[in-house]
Amino acid sequence: MVSIDFLVPGFSKCGTTTLCALLSQHPELYIPAEKETWYFSSDEFPSGAQEYARYFSRAVEGQLLGEGSVSYSGYRKEDISIERIGENNPDCRFIFIARNPISRIESSYREMHHSGVKFGLNAPYGLSECIDAFPAMVKDSCYFQRISRYVDAFGSGAILVLFLDDLYKQPQLELSRCFRHLGVDDAFQVEENVKLNEGSYKLYDTRLLRYFRNHPWFGPRLAKLDPAAQDRILKPSGLRRRFRKPVQWDERSKAVIREIVLPDTQVFLEAYGKSGDFWNTDFKN
């Protein structure tokens, strides 16, 4: 079993990919290029230990080992992930990054459409219907509920919380905080021109393409193409398109967020040193 020194387990759709890319520039840290291994949340744990070790085979002696599987902080897998991490890496340290929960839900909506082809999902076009189909969109936006499980298991001293807003405004300062938290040289200067996994690059199926996917003749043939090939072929034809308009909030989806997410948001902001109006939680439409 590889001994992991740190994890960036969440929150999903909050900039973990960018944060891991920045952290991995530090010579004392090693994060695999495939930052989401899903090892501790996998149904195949612990039989995948040998494969997991291969992710870190290029690390050099003395480097701290880490990864960024956001499934570890998802409500479906957090309990089993915490149990397994604690049993195998009790001294592990954690970095969480959060963003405006409304923006997170919009990003999650776009991701459901973009990645649906990969997992065989037909994400509903309406936001409230999508929230019904994928409850993690709401539950994983309740940051205080999610992080409280880690605080209870590992103690508050093991956990550092960043805000995506701060990382964009003052990246070196926020990264220095991360480096101090991990016990490495906090004066290291990173190349800041890194911003990955942006929502504007996400694609969605047109209704015509959705019809083809569900057609008994066309559907199986489309499914034989890997997702990257489908994007390559279907985007020029206009059947896979970029999101260019804002996500549309209907009254039912707004009510869910006001009732479930925003009370949690206020507690989270207060607990981690931000004012209650740090994020603009007014809906854009």
C-alpha positions, 0 to 999 in steps of 0.5 A: 500500500502506498502511503499518501501524504496529502489529498485534494479531495474536493469540492468537485467543480470548484477548481481542484484540477487547477489547484493540483496542476499548480501544486504539482509544480513544487519539487517537493510534491508529487501528484500523478498526471491523472489526478483522480485515481478514485482509489479509496472510493473504488468498489475494487478497494483494496485489490487495486493497490498495485495499480494505485502504486503505479500512479506514483512510480515516477516520484523521486525520493523525498517527495510527498505523495498526493492526489485529487480524487473529488469522489472522496468528498462526494456524499455517496462515497465520503464515508467509506473513503474517510474510513479507508484513508484513516486506516491506511494514512492516519496522518494524511493532510487535506486541502479543500477548495470551494466556490460560489455554490450556485456557480458550482451547480451550474458547472455540474449541470454543464459537466453532466451534459458534457460527460453523459456520453462517457457514462451513458447518461441522458442529462435532462435539459431543464435544471430542476429535472437535472437536479432531480436526476442527479442529487449530488448536484445539490448535496455536494454543494453543501460544503459544511456538511461534507467537510464536517465528516473530515474534521470529525475523522482527522481534526481541523488541524489536518484540513486547509480550506481555500476559496477559488476566488482567492486563488484567482486573485492572489495565487501565490499567497494561497499556494504558499498557504498550501505549502506551509500546510504540507510542510514544504518550502512555502517560498517556491514560486509557481507558474501561475498561468494555469486554468484548466477544465473551464466550463466554456469548453463543455459540450452538450448534445442537441435534441437531434443527437439525443434522438439518434443516441436513443435510436435502436439502429444509430445508438449502438453505433454511436456508442462504439466511438469513444467520447473524444472521437464523438466530440471530434466528429459531432462538434463540426456538424453542430450536433455537439455544441458548446454552452454559450448561454447562462444556465437557466434557473427555474423557480423550483431549482431556485427554491431547492437551493434556497432551502437546502444549500444556502443555509449550509453556505452561511455556516461554511463561510462563517466557519472558514473566516468569510463574511456571509455576503462573500459570495453573491448568491442571487440567481442570474435569471 
